[in-house]
Amino acid sequence: MDIRQLTYFIAVAETKNYSHAAKSLFVTQPTLSQSIKKLELELNTTLFSQNGRQLLLTEAGDILYERGKILMADFNQIVAEIQQLNQEKKEVIRVGLTALFAIQFMKQISTFMATHSNVEVSLIQDGSRKLQDLLAKGEIDIGLLSFPSLRKDIVIEPLQTSTKGYKVSIVLPKDHQLAHHSHLRLADLKDCKFASLNEHFMLGEMLPRRSRALGFEPNIVFKHNDWEVIIHSLKSLNAVAILPSEFESLSKVDDLVWIPFQDKNDFYPIGIAYRHDYSFSPMIEELLSTLKTN
């Protein structure tokens, strides 16, 4: 057992889910699950039991989790103390971005982190609406988020990269009465139940606003900030969701269809956001240059 295996194990134990743990660790789900299986083989025991969609610790897993947290804390403290010896203080860059943009730009972010050991990049994930508020309050330094700009005290600079934004799809079960359509308008969905992103996200705010403009109140039966949780809920709720089309290739859920959304809000461009009064450090300038290679 090594430190990486222990780190992976603790992340799975705390999230109770391979997918969520993998996202937090920025590794693939197969890499994570193989590491846990290898650890179980080395220890000759089972560390997790499955309970529906959740992973629960076994007795052995509970012991490893409690002792492992202490070991990790001691290890991290040792590393921190050694690294502080005769070293300059690291510059911290706080980057706000959505889950989709974290996936789309992770190659560039990882490249920057690997080549700038003197910089700590802190990633804060949330919806673009919430990230604009965090940026204005100074809680993040830059944002990788979608238009429109909602505040006068921030600037969003459009990205001229291969990833210029995201299209929007209506996601629904294959046996839903609207599943045969080639495209769908919001008016077509007025009698549907919705599972929706919350108001931190552009799409979460757009749904009730556009629906009311079209003369109906959307029947939102479920809200969440995680797109994976939303698509897992659709079949049991017989609901529809409005999500970025780019998630379709990442979805692990069968028996769903992704139908293009036809609306004036069916495409959201993205950009780099910053405060009007903010001066970029040389390291932030380098990070932005790296992001623009996407």
Backbone as CSV, one residue per row, in Angstrom:
resi,resn,N_x,N_y,N_z,CA_x,CA_y,CA_z,C_x,C_y,C_z
1,MET,0.853,-1.192,0.000,0.000,0.000,0.000,0.889,1.242,0.000
2,ASP,0.577,2.176,-0.897,1.341,3.418,-0.936,0.412,4.608,-0.671
3,ILE,0.997,5.794,-0.640,0.240,7.002,-0.307,-0.850,7.285,-1.329
4,ARG,-0.551,7.052,-2.614,-1.557,7.312,-3.640,-2.774,6.403,-3.448
5,GLN,-2.522,5.122,-3.187,-3.638,4.195,-2.957,-4.474,4.648,-1.762
6,LEU,-3.782,5.075,-0.699,-4.496,5.526,0.496,-5.306,6.785,0.200
7,THR,-4.748,7.694,-0.589,-5.473,8.908,-0.985,-6.733,8.552,-1.767
8,TYR,-6.589,7.636,-2.724,-7.731,7.208,-3.524,-8.793,6.564,-2.643
9,PHE,-8.349,5.693,-1.735,-9.294,4.998,-0.849,-10.088,5.988,0.005
10,ILE,-9.407,6.966,0.582,-10.077,7.935,1.450,-11.086,8.760,0.656
11,ALA,-10.737,9.131,-0.584,-11.667,9.896,-1.425,-12.936,9.096,-1.719
12,VAL,-12.782,7.805,-2.024,-13.959,6.965,-2.286,-14.785,6.797,-1.016
13,ALA,-14.103,6.608,0.117,-14.809,6.439,1.390,-15.638,7.677,1.738
14,GLU,-15.137,8.850,1.414,-15.828,10.085,1.790,-16.928,10.471,0.810
15,THR,-16.779,10.118,-0.466,-17.819,10.433,-1.452,-18.825,9.304,-1.622
16,LYS,-18.409,8.077,-1.192,-19.262,6.875,-1.317,-19.635,6.587,-2.772
17,ASN,-18.759,7.025,-3.693,-19.106,6.902,-5.117,-17.821,7.019,-5.940
18,TYR,-17.574,6.031,-6.812,-16.359,6.051,-7.623,-16.326,7.251,-8.562
19,SER,-17.462,7.561,-9.180,-17.509,8.635,-10.155,-17.174,9.981,-9.515
20,HIS,-17.799,10.276,-8.371,-17.557,11.559,-7.707,-16.122,11.640,-7.190
21,ALA,-15.611,10.520,-6.656,-14.236,10.506,-6.164,-13.254,10.724,-7.308
22,ALA,-13.512,10.080,-8.448,-12.621,10.226,-9.604,-12.565,11.680,-10.066
23,LYS,-13.723,12.360,-10.085,-13.740,13.765,-10.493,-12.928,14.634,-9.527
24,SER,-13.063,14.364,-8.237,-12.347,15.175,-7.249,-10.840,14.947,-7.305
25,LEU,-10.434,13.747,-7.754,-9.014,13.410,-7.839,-8.428,13.692,-9.221
26,PHE,-9.304,14.009,-10.189,-8.898,14.233,-11.579,-8.208,13.001,-12.166
27,VAL,-8.805,11.836,-11.909,-8.371,10.584,-12.531,-9.593,9.933,-13.163
28,THR,-9.372,8.935,-13.982,-10.500,8.234,-14.588,-11.092,7.248,-13.595
29,GLN,-12.372,6.936,-13.774,-13.032,5.995,-12.886,-12.395,4.601,-12.951
30,PRO,-12.029,4.071,-14.144,-11.365,2.760,-14.176,-10.041,2.750,-13.403
31,THR,-9.259,3.842,-13.508,-7.993,3.932,-12.764,-8.245,3.841,-11.276
32,LEU,-9.275,4.539,-10.818,-9.599,4.554,-9.394,-10.072,3.189,-8.910
33,SER,-10.992,2.568,-9.629,-11.533,1.280,-9.204,-10.457,0.195,-9.218
34,GLN,-9.542,0.246,-10.217,-8.449,-0.730,-10.255,-7.509,-0.554,-9.072
35,SER,-7.277,0.691,-8.667,-6.417,0.949,-7.510,-7.030,0.369,-6.240
36,ILE,-8.347,0.534,-6.081,-9.021,-0.003,-4.891,-8.979,-1.528,-4.901
37,LYS,-9.205,-2.136,-6.076,-9.147,-3.608,-6.166,-7.751,-4.113,-5.816
38,LYS,-6.712,-3.430,-6.290,-5.342,-3.818,-5.988,-5.074,-3.711,-4.490
39,LEU,-5.590,-2.647,-3.877,-5.414,-2.453,-2.444,-6.105,-3.574,-1.661
40,GLU,-7.301,-3.956,-2.084,-8.020,-5.043,-1.420,-7.269,-6.366,-1.556
41,LEU,-6.648,-6.592,-2.719,-5.857,-7.811,-2.907,-4.633,-7.811,-1.993
42,GLU,-3.962,-6.673,-1.883,-2.781,-6.571,-1.029,-3.129,-6.815,0.437
43,LEU,-4.290,-6.319,0.857,-4.706,-6.455,2.251,-5.504,-7.735,2.499
44,ASN,-5.836,-8.435,1.401,-6.595,-9.688,1.487,-7.918,-9.484,2.232
45,THR,-8.622,-8.417,1.877,-9.908,-8.138,2.520,-10.753,-7.265,1.598
46,THR,-12.035,-7.164,1.903,-12.945,-6.285,1.174,-13.112,-4.989,1.955
47,LEU,-12.948,-3.854,1.276,-13.000,-2.552,1.945,-14.352,-1.862,1.807
48,PHE,-15.107,-2.214,0.756,-16.396,-1.573,0.512,-17.465,-2.623,0.225
49,SER,-18.681,-2.293,0.609,-19.850,-3.075,0.202,-20.789,-2.144,-0.540
50,GLN,-21.543,-2.700,-1.487,-22.453,-1.887,-2.307,-23.825,-1.830,-1.665
51,ASN,-24.361,-0.611,-1.531,-25.712,-0.436,-1.009,-26.449,0.500,-1.956
52,GLY,-27.136,-0.103,-2.958,-27.770,0.719,-3.982,-26.689,1.423,-4.789
53,ARG,-26.731,2.758,-4.836,-25.731,3.527,-5.577,-24.580,3.974,-4.696
54,GLN,-24.651,3.640,-3.413,-23.617,4.080,-2.487,-22.656,2.947,-2.135
55,LEU,-21.395,3.329,-1.873,-20.403,2.396,-1.372,-20.253,2.620,0.123
56,LEU,-20.394,1.547,0.897,-20.276,1.631,2.346,-19.018,0.909,2.798
57,LEU,-18.386,1.427,3.839,-17.178,0.815,4.367,-17.506,-0.480,5.108
58,THR,-16.687,-1.501,4.880,-16.772,-2.706,5.690,-16.055,-2.429,7.012
59,GLU,-16.022,-3.416,7.898,-15.325,-3.230,9.173,-13.845,-2.936,8.927
60,ALA,-13.246,-3.699,7.986,-11.839,-3.469,7.656,-11.661,-2.090,7.021
61,GLY,-12.607,-1.713,6.140,-12.526,-0.415,5.497,-12.621,0.720,6.501
62,ASP,-13.465,0.559,7.516,-13.626,1.592,8.535,-12.334,1.788,9.321
63,ILE,-11.660,0.672,9.640,-10.388,0.765,10.366,-9.351,1.495,9.510
64,LEU,-9.270,1.102,8.216,-8.296,1.736,7.332,-8.613,3.215,7.146
65,TYR,-9.887,3.564,7.068,-10.273,4.964,6.882,-9.864,5.815,8.090
66,GLU,-10.193,5.346,9.295,-9.890,6.126,10.501,-8.385,6.259,10.709
67,ARG,-7.648,5.147,10.558,-6.191,5.203,10.740,-5.530,5.917,9.559
68,GLY,-6.095,5.685,8.371,-5.515,6.275,7.166,-5.571,7.793,7.169
69,LYS,-6.661,8.372,7.692,-6.764,9.832,7.762,-5.646,10.417,8.620
70,ILE,-5.326,9.724,9.714,-4.244,10.194,10.589,-2.909,10.105,9.867
71,LEU,-2.694,8.979,9.175,-1.448,8.807,8.416,-1.300,9.878,7.345
72,MET,-2.403,10.148,6.612,-2.354,11.143,5.544,-2.076,12.534,6.099
73,ALA,-2.687,12.859,7.227,-2.458,14.165,7.837,-0.996,14.317,8.239
74,ASP,-0.430,13.251,8.828,0.986,13.290,9.225,1.885,13.392,7.997
75,PHE,1.564,12.608,6.970,2.374,12.625,5.747,2.347,14.008,5.099
76,ASN,1.146,14.583,4.977,1.023,15.907,4.355,1.761,16.969,5.157
77,GLN,1.744,16.835,6.484,2.450,17.798,7.326,3.957,17.693,7.134
78,ILE,4.452,16.449,7.034,5.886,16.232,6.794,6.296,16.841,5.459
79,VAL,5.509,16.557,4.423,5.816,17.087,3.090,5.807,18.609,3.100
80,ALA,4.789,19.183,3.751,4.678,20.648,3.792,5.868,21.280,4.500
81,GLU,6.293,20.683,5.616,7.415,21.239,6.373,8.713,21.173,5.578
82,ILE,8.906,20.054,4.879,10.128,19.896,4.083,10.120,20.859,2.896
83,GLN,8.971,20.978,2.243,8.889,21.850,1.077,9.069,23.316,1.432
84,GLN,8.733,23.669,2.656,8.866,25.063,3.074,10.309,25.457,3.357
85,LEU,11.168,24.448,3.521,12.566,24.741,3.814,13.238,25.377,2.608
86,ASN,13.728,26.586,2.795,14.481,27.295,1.749,13.723,27.417,0.431
87,GLN,12.411,27.488,0.513,11.617,27.649,-0.703,10.820,28.943,-0.654
88,GLU,10.627,29.507,-1.830,9.775,30.674,-1.916,8.327,30.251,-1.707
89,LYS,7.542,31.164,-1.195,6.124,30.882,-1.001,5.439,30.732,-2.356
90,LYS,4.644,29.673,-2.486,3.960,29.430,-3.759,2.879,30.469,-4.016
91,GLU,2.753,30.854,-5.271,1.631,31.693,-5.665,0.398,30.801,-5.821
92,VAL,-0.719,31.222,-5.267,-1.964,30.472,-5.373,-2.863,31.167,-6.402
93,ILE,-3.308,30.410,-7.388,-4.244,30.932,-8.390,-5.555,30.194,-8.221
94,ARG,-6.600,30.931,-7.889,-7.926,30.332,-7.668,-8.740,30.463,-8.961
95,VAL,-9.027,29.317,-9.551,-9.736,29.279,-10.836,-11.132,28.719,-10.624
96,GLY,-12.143,29.490,-10.998,-13.520,29.008,-10.943,-13.937,28.469,-12.298
97,LEU,-14.552,27.301,-12.310,-14.989,26.703,-13.573,-16.096,25.690,-13.319
98,THR,-16.856,25.390,-14.358,-17.931,24.407,-14.241,-17.362,23.005,-14.418
99,ALA,-18.175,21.989,-14.098,-17.738,20.601,-14.265,-17.402,20.306,-15.723
100,LEU,-18.214,20.825,-16.650,-17.965,20.593,-18.072,-16.638,21.190,-18.500
101,PHE,-16.368,22.430,-18.090,-15.137,23.088,-18.516,-13.919,22.468,-17.826
102,ALA,-14.114,21.924,-16.618,-13.016,21.218,-15.951,-12.584,20.021,-16.787
103,ILE,-13.565,19.325,-17.356,-13.260,18.170,-18.205,-12.622,18.624,-19.524
104,GLN,-13.205,19.636,-20.152,-12.743,20.067,-21.471,-11.360,20.712,-21.440
105,PHE,-11.008,21.360,-20.322,-9.739,22.076,-20.247,-8.734,21.425,-19.290
106,MET,-9.018,20.206,-18.821,-8.132,19.587,-17.844,-6.746,19.309,-18.407
107,LYS,-6.651,19.006,-19.701,-5.336,18.762,-20.291,-4.462,20.004,-20.162
108,GLN,-5.028,21.176,-20.470,-4.249,22.421,-20.398,-3.916,22.774,-18.941
109,ILE,-4.886,22.583,-18.043,-4.648,22.893,-16.632,-3.575,21.970,-16.064
110,SER,-3.654,20.680,-16.387,-2.659,19.713,-15.906,-1.275,20.030,-16.445
111,THR,-1.214,20.443,-17.713,0.072,20.814,-18.303,0.696,21.983,-17.554
112,PHE,-0.127,22.998,-17.254,0.385,24.157,-16.522,0.862,23.745,-15.128
113,MET,0.086,22.943,-14.428,0.450,22.523,-13.071,1.750,21.712,-13.083
114,ALA,1.915,20.848,-14.094,3.103,20.000,-14.171,4.364,20.797,-14.467
115,THR,4.213,21.934,-15.129,5.379,22.734,-15.532,5.597,23.960,-14.646
116,HIS,4.763,24.120,-13.612,4.896,25.275,-12.712,4.779,24.799,-11.262
117,SER,5.829,24.155,-10.786,5.804,23.603,-9.428,5.765,24.683,-8.358
118,ASN,6.071,25.921,-8.747,6.051,27.036,-7.789,4.685,27.712,-7.705
119,VAL,3.687,27.128,-8.379,2.331,27.696,-8.370,1.345,26.634,-7.904
120,GLU,0.447,27.030,-7.024,-0.639,26.147,-6.602,-1.934,26.609,-7.295
121,VAL,-2.505,25.734,-8.107,-3.753,26.052,-8.800,-4.903,25.418,-8.018
122,SER,-5.770,26.255,-7.502,-6.944,25.794,-6.747,-8.172,25.900,-7.635
123,LEU,-8.840,24.768,-7.890,-10.002,24.738,-8.776,-11.279,24.755,-7.953
124,ILE,-12.138,25.724,-8.223,-13.429,25.853,-7.529,-14.528,25.609,-8.558
125,GLN,-15.282,24.509,-8.381,-16.326,24.157,-9.340,-17.698,24.635,-8.874
126,ASP,-18.442,25.224,-9.803,-19.821,25.639,-9.537,-20.434,26.032,-10.879
127,GLY,-21.667,26.526,-10.837,-22.302,27.013,-12.049,-21.791,28.396,-12.430
128,SER,-21.939,28.759,-13.691,-21.389,30.032,-14.177,-22.001,31.252,-13.491
129,ARG,-23.285,31.192,-13.146,-23.910,32.319,-12.450,-23.277,32.528,-11.078
130,LYS,-23.117,31.456,-10.333,-22.517,31.541,-9.005,-21.056,31.959,-9.097
131,LEU,-20.340,31.460,-10.098,-18.933,31.810,-10.255,-18.745,33.291,-10.532
132,GLN,-19.681,33.900,-11.251,-19.585,35.347,-11.481,-19.685,36.098,-10.157
133,ASP,-20.546,35.645,-9.259,-20.656,36.276,-7.938,-19.365,36.096,-7.133
134,LEU,-18.813,34.876,-7.153,-17.573,34.602,-6.419,-16.430,35.456,-6.955
135,LEU,-16.406,35.643,-8.263,-15.366,36.462,-8.882,-15.491,37.910,-8.427
136,ALA,-16.696,38.442,-8.456,-16.914,39.832,-8.055,-16.546,40.062,-6.591
137,LYS,-16.746,39.034,-5.752,-16.429,39.144,-4.321,-14.951,38.902,-4.023
138,GLY,-14.171,38.544,-5.050,-12.744,38.298,-4.842,-12.442,36.926,-4.284
139,GLU,-13.407,36.008,-4.342,-13.184,34.674,-3.807,-12.526,33.742,-4.818
140,ILE,-12.494,34.126,-6.080,-11.686,33.452,-7.093,-10.958,34.529,-7.891
141,ASP,-9.861,34.147,-8.549,-9.048,35.121,-9.282,-9.497,35.256,-10.731
142,ILE,-9.767,34.130,-11.372,-10.264,34.138,-12.743,-11.338,33.058,-12.857
143,GLY,-12.178,33.187,-13.873,-13.220,32.201,-14.088,-13.210,31.707,-15.520
144,LEU,-13.479,30.440,-15.695,-13.678,29.852,-17.018,-15.157,29.497,-17.065
145,LEU,-15.967,30.377,-17.656,-17.407,30.252,-17.511,-18.150,30.716,-18.753
146,SER,-19.461,30.535,-18.714,-20.260,30.840,-19.905,-20.918,32.215,-19.809
147,PHE,-21.166,32.776,-20.968,-21.941,34.009,-21.087,-23.411,33.681,-20.802
148,PRO,-24.251,34.683,-20.531,-23.967,36.119,-20.570,-23.339,36.617,-19.277
149,SER,-22.697,37.787,-19.381,-22.164,38.444,-18.199,-23.324,39.099,-17.450
150,LEU,-23.411,38.827,-16.155,-24.536,39.310,-15.350,-24.167,40.490,-14.460
151,ARG,-22.878,40.837,-14.444,-22.430,41.880,-13.527,-21.604,42.912,-14.284
152,LYS,-21.690,44.172,-13.828,-20.939,45.243,-14.467,-19.497,45.329,-13.957
153,ASP,-19.210,44.630,-12.845,-17.869,44.731,-12.266,-16.941,43.610,-12.712
154,ILE,-17.378,42.785,-13.678,-16.494,41.765,-14.228,-16.500,41.835,-15.757
155,VAL,-15.455,41.289,-16.337,-15.315,41.216,-17.798,-15.226,39.744,-18.174
156,ILE,-15.927,39.347,-19.256,-15.760,38.000,-19.801,-15.208,38.136,-21.203
157,GLU,-14.016,37.622,-21.394,-13.332,37.692,-22.687,-13.601,36.405,-23.464
158,PRO,-14.254,36.476,-24.625,-14.576,35.256,-25.377,-13.325,34.453,-25.708
159,LEU,-13.456,33.132,-25.649,-12.337,32.254,-25.977,-12.336,31.925,-27.458
160,GLN,-11.239,32.163,-28.120,-11.088,31.811,-29.528,-10.265,30.526,-29.619
161,THR,-10.831,29.452,-29.054,-10.154,28.157,-29.037,-11.046,27.131,-29.733
162,SER,-10.622,25.876,-29.744,-11.454,24.828,-30.343,-12.735,24.636,-29.543
163,THR,-12.699,24.973,-28.256,-13.886,24.913,-27.409,-14.416,26.321,-27.228
164,LYS,-15.435,26.687,-27.996,-15.960,28.055,-27.950,-17.226,28.173,-27.115
165,GLY,-17.805,27.041,-26.731,-19.034,27.055,-25.956,-19.681,25.689,-25.981
166,TYR,-20.935,25.638,-25.571,-21.637,24.354,-25.576,-23.049,24.508,-26.123
167,LYS,-23.474,23.465,-26.829,-24.839,23.390,-27.303,-25.711,22.784,-26.212
168,VAL,-27.018,22.863,-26.392,-27.954,22.410,-25.363,-28.846,21.310,-25.923
169,SER,-29.091,20.304,-25.095,-29.968,19.191,-25.476,-31.068,18.998,-24.444
170,ILE,-32.161,18.417,-24.909,-33.207,17.927,-24.015,-32.940,16.442,-23.808
171,VAL,-32.784,16.042,-22.560,-32.470,14.650,-22.230,-33.710,14.020,-21.617
172,LEU,-34.098,12.852,-22.133,-35.312,12.209,-21.654,-35.233,10.697,-21.871
173,PRO,-36.025,9.925,-21.127,-36.013,8.470,-21.299,-36.451,8.074,-22.704
174,LYS,-35.931,6.943,-23.194,-36.257,6.490,-24.545,-37.746,6.207,-24.733
175,ASP,-38.433,5.830,-23.642,-39.855,5.525,-23.762,-40.742,6.743,-23.490
176,HIS,-40.141,7.928,-23.364,-40.922,9.149,-23.155,-41.704,9.482,-24.424
177,GLN,-42.873,10.079,-24.271,-43.744,10.357,-25.419,-43.118,11.327,-26.425
178,LEU,-42.112,12.098,-26.015,-41.470,13.053,-26.923,-40.138,12.544,-27.475
179,ALA,-39.789,11.312,-27.173,-38.453,10.809,-27.508,-38.214,10.643,-29.006
180,HIS,-39.268,10.649,-29.808,-39.111,10.433,-31.247,-38.816,11.720,-32.015
181,HIS,-38.861,12.876,-31.353,-38.670,14.162,-32.045,-37.215,14.350,-32.469
182,SER,-37.017,15.039,-33.592,-35.662,15.338,-34.063,-35.087,16.556,-33.347
183,HIS,-35.946,17.427,-32.858,-35.552,18.566,-32.044,-36.759,18.953,-31.190
184,LEU,-36.506,19.727,-30.142,-37.595,20.126,-29.240,-37.446,21.593,-28.866
185,ARG,-38.584,22.277,-28.806,-38.641,23.642,-28.304,-39.139,23.604,-26.866
186,LEU,-38.933,24.688,-26.146,-39.366,24.717,-24.757,-40.886,24.602,-24.661
187,ALA,-41.584,25.190,-25.609,-43.051,25.110,-25.599,-43.542,23.671,-25.715
188,ASP,-42.761,22.805,-26.358,-43.133,21.397,-26.493,-43.112,20.674,-25.148
189,LEU,-42.448,21.275,-24.166,-42.211,20.606,-22.883,-43.116,21.116,-21.766
190,LYS,-44.108,21.922,-22.106,-44.898,22.581,-21.063,-45.649,21.607,-20.166
191,ASP,-45.955,20.404,-20.661,-46.672,19.414,-19.847,-45.742,18.389,-19.224
192,CYS,-44.427,18.609,-19.336,-43.442,17.639,-18.822,-43.031,17.970,-17.396
193,LYS,-42.511,16.960,-16.725,-41.830,17.149,-15.447,-40.346,17.370,-15.741
194,PHE,-39.729,18.275,-14.969,-38.324,18.613,-15.199,-37.458,18.201,-14.004
195,ALA,-36.305,17.640,-14.328,-35.204,17.526,-13.363,-34.168,18.549,-13.821
196,SER,-33.832,19.497,-12.966,-33.095,20.676,-13.437,-31.846,20.953,-12.606
197,LEU,-30.857,21.521,-13.264,-29.756,22.143,-12.540,-30.315,23.294,-11.707
198,ASN,-29.622,23.630,-10.616,-30.138,24.716,-9.780,-29.761,26.084,-10.352
199,GLU,-30.141,27.129,-9.632,-30.000,28.488,-10.142,-28.559,28.980,-10.202
200,HIS,-27.606,28.191,-9.713,-26.199,28.560,-9.858,-25.751,28.464,-11.315
201,PHE,-26.538,27.761,-12.119,-26.168,27.481,-13.502,-27.029,28.293,-14.466
202,MET,-26.459,28.629,-15.622,-27.200,29.377,-16.633,-28.460,28.624,-17.061
203,LEU,-28.341,27.308,-17.274,-29.502,26.529,-17.709,-30.541,26.403,-16.597
204,GLY,-30.102,26.383,-15.352,-31.034,26.313,-14.234,-31.863,27.567,-14.091
205,GLU,-31.264,28.718,-14.404,-31.993,29.982,-14.357,-32.846,30.186,-15.605
206,MET,-32.338,29.688,-16.741,-33.032,29.901,-18.009,-34.390,29.208,-18.046
207,LEU,-34.476,27.991,-17.511,-35.709,27.204,-17.615,-36.937,27.944,-17.084
208,PRO,-36.988,28.401,-15.835,-38.197,29.104,-15.394,-38.407,30.451,-16.077
209,ARG,-37.313,31.144,-16.364,-37.461,32.469,-16.999,-38.057,32.358,-18.397
210,ARG,-37.535,31.467,-19.218,-38.045,31.310,-20.584,-39.445,30.699,-20.592
211,SER,-39.694,29.775,-19.658,-41.021,29.157,-19.593,-42.086,30.204,-19.299
212,ARG,-41.809,31.067,-18.339,-42.779,32.101,-17.984,-42.987,33.074,-19.136
213,ALA,-41.911,33.344,-19.881,-42.060,34.217,-21.052,-42.950,33.577,-22.113
214,LEU,-42.999,32.246,-22.125,-43.842,31.521,-23.076,-45.239,31.236,-22.515
215,GLY,-45.480,31.679,-21.276,-46.825,31.585,-20.715,-47.125,30.362,-19.887
216,PHE,-46.103,29.666,-19.394,-46.389,28.533,-18.506,-45.341,28.444,-17.406
217,GLU,-45.720,27.790,-16.308,-44.826,27.573,-15.171,-44.269,26.152,-15.273
218,PRO,-42.940,25.993,-15.352,-42.383,24.649,-15.505,-42.596,23.804,-14.243
219,ASN,-42.910,22.535,-14.450,-43.118,21.607,-13.337,-41.779,20.976,-12.960
220,ILE,-41.012,21.695,-12.150,-39.683,21.224,-11.743,-39.849,20.345,-10.500
221,VAL,-39.603,19.055,-10.665,-39.814,18.100,-9.565,-38.519,17.756,-8.853
222,PHE,-37.379,18.132,-9.435,-36.094,17.771,-8.829,-35.040,18.763,-9.285
223,LYS,-34.214,19.226,-8.332,-33.104,20.123,-8.647,-31.825,19.564,-8.042
224,HIS,-30.721,19.751,-8.745,-29.425,19.316,-8.216,-28.326,20.091,-8.926
225,ASN,-27.126,20.085,-8.339,-25.998,20.780,-8.972,-25.066,19.833,-9.703
226,ASP,-25.430,18.536,-9.763,-24.600,17.526,-10.419,-25.370,16.915,-11.577
227,TRP,-24.851,17.096,-12.792,-25.565,16.608,-13.978,-25.728,15.093,-13.971
228,GLU,-24.764,14.367,-13.386,-24.861,12.908,-13.353,-26.021,12.449,-12.469
229,VAL,-26.203,13.125,-11.351,-27.336,12.801,-10.479,-28.651,13.058,-11.220
230,ILE,-28.689,14.150,-11.963,-29.908,14.506,-12.702,-30.259,13.440,-13.727
231,ILE,-29.303,13.014,-14.550,-29.655,12.044,-15.593,-30.004,10.674,-14.999
232,HIS,-29.449,10.356,-13.829,-29.823,9.104,-13.174,-31.260,9.153,-12.648
233,SER,-31.797,10.352,-12.464,-33.150,10.489,-11.907,-34.245,10.452,-12.966
234,LEU,-33.886,10.628,-14.234,-34.890,10.875,-15.274,-35.862,9.718,-15.464
235,LYS,-35.358,8.500,-15.489,-36.232,7.361,-15.770,-37.229,7.150,-14.640
236,SER,-36.755,7.191,-13.392,-37.658,6.949,-12.263,-38.686,8.065,-12.113
237,LEU,-38.315,9.287,-12.489,-39.227,10.426,-12.375,-40.068,10.631,-13.637
238,ASN,-39.712,9.919,-14.708,-40.310,10.158,-16.033,-40.236,11.650,-16.358
239,ALA,-39.029,12.204,-16.158,-38.821,13.648,-16.315,-37.860,13.909,-17.474
240,VAL,-37.743,15.184,-17.835,-36.794,15.619,-18.854,-35.818,16.598,-18.200
241,ALA,-34.647,16.742,-18.821,-33.643,17.669,-18.315,-33.078,18.481,-19.467
242,ILE,-32.637,19.688,-19.165,-31.981,20.547,-20.145,-30.515,20.647,-19.740
243,LEU,-29.631,20.073,-20.582,-28.221,19.956,-20.223,-27.330,20.251,-21.432
244,PRO,-26.055,20.563,-21.172,-25.110,20.720,-22.283,-25.013,19.425,-23.098
245,SER,-25.059,19.554,-24.414,-25.003,18.386,-25.291,-23.702,17.610,-25.122
246,GLU,-22.636,18.310,-24.751,-21.325,17.675,-24.627,-21.287,16.600,-23.545
247,PHE,-22.249,16.600,-22.633,-22.274,15.570,-21.597,-22.715,14.209,-22.146
248,GLU,-23.341,14.211,-23.324,-23.860,12.944,-23.856,-22.754,11.899,-23.999
249,SER,-21.595,12.301,-24.518,-20.504,11.348,-24.719,-19.895,10.878,-23.407
250,LEU,-20.164,11.595,-22.320,-19.623,11.233,-21.004,-20.623,10.442,-20.168
251,SER,-21.864,10.385,-20.633,-22.928,9.751,-19.852,-22.758,8.241,-19.822
252,LYS,-22.986,7.668,-18.632,-22.932,6.217,-18.453,-24.332,5.615,-18.337
253,VAL,-25.360,6.439,-18.553,-26.738,5.992,-18.360,-27.339,5.559,-19.695
254,ASP,-27.823,4.329,-19.740,-28.472,3.826,-20.948,-29.943,4.264,-20.978
255,ASP,-30.599,3.990,-22.092,-32.036,4.227,-22.246,-32.431,5.696,-22.129
256,LEU,-31.508,6.589,-22.523,-31.826,8.017,-22.596,-31.577,8.498,-24.017
257,VAL,-32.323,9.508,-24.430,-32.063,10.151,-25.718,-31.724,11.619,-25.469
258,TRP,-30.828,12.127,-26.314,-30.398,13.519,-26.234,-30.860,14.212,-27.514
259,ILE,-31.858,15.067,-27.397,-32.481,15.713,-28.555,-32.078,17.189,-28.582
260,PRO,-31.620,17.692,-29.729,-31.212,19.110,-29.813,-32.336,20.057,-29.376
261,PHE,-31.971,21.032,-28.571,-32.889,22.053,-28.084,-32.941,23.183,-29.103
262,GLN,-34.136,23.573,-29.522,-34.298,24.646,-30.505,-34.862,25.873,-29.793
263,ASP,-33.983,26.826,-29.551,-34.379,28.005,-28.776,-33.297,29.069,-28.970
264,LYS,-33.617,30.310,-28.654,-32.596,31.351,-28.743,-31.507,31.132,-27.690
265,ASN,-31.794,30.294,-26.688,-30.818,29.956,-25.667,-30.263,28.543,-25.855
266,ASP,-30.068,28.126,-27.123,-29.610,26.759,-27.360,-28.097,26.650,-27.550
267,PHE,-27.377,27.774,-27.373,-25.916,27.752,-27.407,-25.386,28.795,-26.440
268,TYR,-24.388,28.400,-25.635,-23.788,29.299,-24.658,-22.290,29.422,-24.942
269,PRO,-21.830,30.581,-25.415,-20.386,30.777,-25.598,-19.694,30.880,-24.243
270,ILE,-18.414,30.571,-24.219,-17.669,30.631,-22.966,-16.500,31.590,-23.084
271,GLY,-15.945,31.975,-21.943,-14.828,32.902,-21.956,-14.075,32.902,-20.645
272,ILE,-13.010,33.693,-20.617,-12.218,33.913,-19.410,-12.775,35.152,-18.713
273,ALA,-13.123,35.013,-17.442,-13.726,36.125,-16.700,-12.764,36.643,-15.631
274,TYR,-12.789,37.950,-15.422,-11.956,38.569,-14.401,-12.599,39.887,-13.975
275,ARG,-12.150,40.404,-12.823,-12.694,41.669,-12.327,-12.099,42.842,-13.105
276,HIS,-12.887,43.913,-13.215,-12.436,45.116,-13.930,-11.125,45.643,-13.358
277,ASP,-11.003,45.605,-12.031,-9.863,46.234,-11.368,-8.720,45.261,-11.102
278,TYR,-8.753,44.070,-11.716,-7.784,43.026,-11.393,-6.578,43.082,-12.323
279,SER,-5.380,43.034,-11.749,-4.141,42.998,-12.535,-3.586,41.578,-12.507
280,PHE,-3.336,41.016,-13.672,-2.828,39.649,-13.756,-1.355,39.588,-13.350
281,SER,-1.019,38.593,-12.554,0.384,38.313,-12.270,0.983,37.608,-13.492
282,PRO,2.315,37.565,-13.602,2.927,36.839,-14.727,2.488,35.373,-14.803
283,MET,2.271,34.730,-13.640,1.866,33.323,-13.631,0.437,33.143,-14.158
284,ILE,-0.434,34.086,-13.811,-1.807,34.015,-14.340,-1.801,34.240,-15.846
285,GLU,-0.958,35.158,-16.307,-0.829,35.378,-17.752,-0.396,34.088,-18.455
286,GLU,0.534,33.361,-17.831,1.003,32.105,-18.423,-0.105,31.053,-18.411
287,LEU,-0.886,30.998,-17.326,-2.000,30.055,-17.258,-3.029,30.355,-18.341
288,LEU,-3.345,31.629,-18.528,-4.312,32.006,-19.558,-3.802,31.637,-20.953
289,SER,-2.521,31.835,-21.184,-1.951,31.462,-22.470,-2.057,29.957,-22.703
290,THR,-1.863,29.189,-21.638,-1.969,27.728,-21.747,-3.404,27.317,-22.023
291,LEU,-4.362,27.941,-21.351,-5.773,27.615,-21.574,-6.178,27.901,-23.019
292,LYS,-5.608,28.930,-23.582,-5.984,29.337,-24.946,-5.407,28.410,-26.018
293,THR,-4.618,27.411,-25.597,-4.121,26.415,-26.561,-5.113,25.281,-26.757
294,ASN,-6.242,25.323,-26.047,-7.258,24.261,-26.157,-7.739,24.137,-27.611
